[in-house]
Amino acid sequence: MIKADNLSFSFPQKELYKNISFTLEEAQHCAFIGTSGSGKSTLIDILMDPERYLFDGLLEIDPTCKIGYVSQFSQPDKTKETTVFEYIGEEFIKIQSEIQLICTEMETSSDIDPLLEKYQLALDAFDAMGGDDFESNINKKLNLANLMKRKDLRVADLSGGEFKLIQVIKEMLECPDIMIMDEPDVFLDFENLNALKNLINSHKGILLVVTHNRYLLNHCFNKIMHLENMEIQEFDGRYIDYNFSLLQTKIELQELTIAEDEEIERNENIINNLRAIATYNSEASRGKALKARVKFQERLEARRIKAPFVDIKQPNISFGIDNEIEEDTIVLNVNNYSVAFDELLLENVNFEIKSTDKVALIGPNGTGKTTLLREIFKNNHDSIEINADVKVAYLSQLQGEMLKDSNTILEEFIDAGFKTYEEIRSYISDYGFEGEIVNQKIESLSGGEKNMLQLAKVCASKANVLLLDEPTSHLDTYSQIALEKAIEDYKGAILMISHDFYSVVNGMDYVLIIDDKTIRKMNIRKFKKMIYASHFDRDYLEIEQKKKSVETKIELALKDTDFVLAKVLLDELEELIKLL
């Protein structure tokens, strides 16, 4: 359906792709992954409208191919009265009305031939979309996404997560040959995320999905397309198998690199000796030997394996503290808090957080979590009491709330208190922003880059209480893991809204769950069981924990260059993956 061959493309300030090639074929559900800012969304834009872009190389798209698209940024029109059913069935209802109108015209028209032609064209279009069963198909998809109860609701009254699922259903029902989705999982709660998984797995056509969500990556795809360092690689198989393949390659490369380094060092010593001899012995044979060795050294250097997909630089996220507060001190107290908009969202909420607590605030979309976090940050609500020694830093899921689009990265950090260009450039290089990117405007950055910039500002604040609203949204998996490590090492308190299951179970001490308009506390062990009981087989959690433990042991073995142990552990890991 789609074939790219030696495709290259760059912006004035950045080269994105260099001679990349890939194909998308029947029955492929392809996850499109890569670090933030690597150009995934731009490549999707090129696929959607190749005429807008000046690229080198070949891009072939079957001319009969119909492409469906779900954007990461779309919002419902709050002014319209359209119901969920009408919104999903819009194209079907439109053609159905057209057919009825033609029938009405045929009853009174004397020239029926052109109307018959129009009638047949409309019928063919309706059939091609599966129009005869469209009402039944809409109901099936709504059931699959657990949204049947929303069928007659106004689209404007849906939560953001529900609207995203409705968009996915709408596009799927129009039967595109290829369906492209750009981070459809962002901000989805656990139930909606599981609904998205069901929709993806039920889809019969070709899918290309940009996602960093580890839950979806582990359970939805049979092909991986990985974009990194201007190159792309394809992998036919599951994400879990792809990660295993990368780890296997990493062991082989490190073992080979050590052998190569030793060979290069030996050769360098020979060259140095030959050069030393050449200074007092000018025999031609000595000169030839030196030239031959230098050429051999050049070949060794050129043969050194480059691994853009194996050794990917993780950001160095580090939450420092200027003022640590004594352990067990209450830093935040919420007492009898309530919030309402069109309806009551939270009522009689009570909880307290101590100086080293790491807490996840969990609940369905639209239940008031972000409002509560924002009001804690503003600290002007009677029900919220913050310890006088607390310094709060806030990361917003609405990136424009904490970053000014018209600013450059440089200006953003000058506003944050940094003094010099070099100081800023040195600091943000730890977060993946290198070179002249400091002069780019915030508006030109990807969603993942904006979130990483927010994290860099939060880290620079040295605050002792962090309020993080969906910090993993748009972040690539490498950055998510780096964030988990930073949370683990942090000495202060964290209150984090997240729907990323892995970040919650890997980094939090306990969760606060919104239930029936109030909040209750739950330990991580019980929370894990609750999530896994709904969506996984009984042994899955235990096997996955063993898998993570073995992966950690392999990384430690590689640090010690113990390749024999690493390979033994790799065999153990392979057996565990088979069980998953």
Disulfide bonds with the S-S distance in Angstrom:
none
